[in-house]
Structures are given as C-alpha cells and as structure tokens.
Amino acid sequence: MGSEHSFFPCYTFPEEKTNMITKLLDDQDCWQEEDVCNNLIINYYSDLFSSTGSNNHDAILNKMENKLTPDMNNNLIQPFTTVEVAQALKEMHPTKALGPDCMPPLFFQRFWPNIGSSITNVVLHALNTREFPSDLNHTFITLIPKTENPQRVKDFKPISLCNVMYKLVSKVVANRIKIVISIVISET
C-alpha cells in the first residue's frame, strides 16, 4: 500500500525534516538559526535581483537592426492553436517536480483524451486573450544546494515549481519563439 503519505505527494509532514535549511552563515560569519534564515534568504535575493541600472533602453533599442521579416512577425502574432497546445504537452517531461497543483505532466498526457479539450480551452484563452487565471499562476520557489555542504545563501540556487497549466502556456510560447530565436539572438 505504501506509506501513509503516498496520497499527499505535495505536502510535507512535521516528522519529515530532510532537505530543510536549519542554519546559515550570515555576512559576519555567524551561524543563524532557522528563525533568522528566512530573512537572510529574502534579503540576499532581494539585493541580488534589485536593479540599480537605467531603465531607459530606448537609446540601445533604436540602434538595433530589426532581424524579423514581416512574414516572421506575422507568424509570431497569429492566434495560438489546439495543435500547438497538444504538441507542447507531448514535449513536456512527464515526471518533473510537482508544483502547487500537485499534478505531474504525466497525468495530463495520460488522460488527454478525457481532459484535453478543457485544458486546451483554458490554455488557448490565456494565450489568445492574455488573461491567465490567477489561481493557475501560483508557484513554489525552493532552494537547491549548489555545493555538497551549503553554508551560506549564495550556496543555493532558487528554482520555481509551477503548475502544469502555467508550464504548458510557457511551453507553447517557447515553441513558437524557437522558430526565430536564432535569427534574433546571436549564439556569440
């Protein structure tokens, strides 16, 4: 039958303290316990992702040559299709880490004949109207160690664990952009 937690794959239970950050070294090389770790993490990433640069990119953008032809641009702005949604789902790794929906892509792939039209309608509505239901936009952000023995916040990297619907919308857009990306962005 499995463990008593096998029905709740997304939830952590108090007795499961593995993979927890219980202490970190701060900037003064002092160990901080779990209650202070959250603030260390938030401050580190707030500083890291805060921009102090100029927001005036017009000078740079005005000097850039347009690489897309009108036909390429027209293809990019066409309404998204059912075929694109189905293709994107097929390309998704079936057992990636779970997001807040607790559903792996495998579920959607396996039951596509039953749920495909409903899922496609939601995805196409989001893509073609640019209105994405906020409850499908929830994301878990978790820290993954970059080193064998992480001691500081910089020894971790954040990853986002998104709902499958969010991943599906992103994958459809990425597949469409993939066609022209090498023309717009140089490999060097």
Secondary structure, 3 states (H helix, E strand, C coil): CCCCCCCCCCCCCCCCCCCCCCEEECCCCCEEEHHHHHHHHHHHHHHHCCCCCCCCCHHHHHCCCCCCCHHHHHHHCCCCCHHHHHHHHHHCCCCCCCCCCCCCHHHHHHCHHHHHHHHHHHHHHHHHHCCCCHHHHCEEEEEEECCCCCCCHHHEEEEEEECHHHHHHHHHHHHHHHHHHHHHCCCC
